[in-house]
């Protein structure tokens, strides 16, 4: 095992730890819904930059079930 030659000073220890600080995530507010989200990510509702990007999954499931009932 490696053994240090001499003890590190509190100054050196503090300089090493200076980069360990955590930063809070950068949040943005959607133009259309006003919902907060991570930058460069879509909202939970499927909006990005005020436009609907993803369709609602619940509606897709309901539409598939309705089509299955009409065929049967």
Secondary structure as UniProt FT lines:
FT   HELIX           10..17
FT   TURN            18..19
FT   STRAND          27..29
FT   TURN            31..33
FT   STRAND          36..38
FT   TURN            39..40
FT   TURN            44..45
FT   STRAND          47..48
FT   TURN            49..50
FT   STRAND          51..52
FT   HELIX           57..71
//
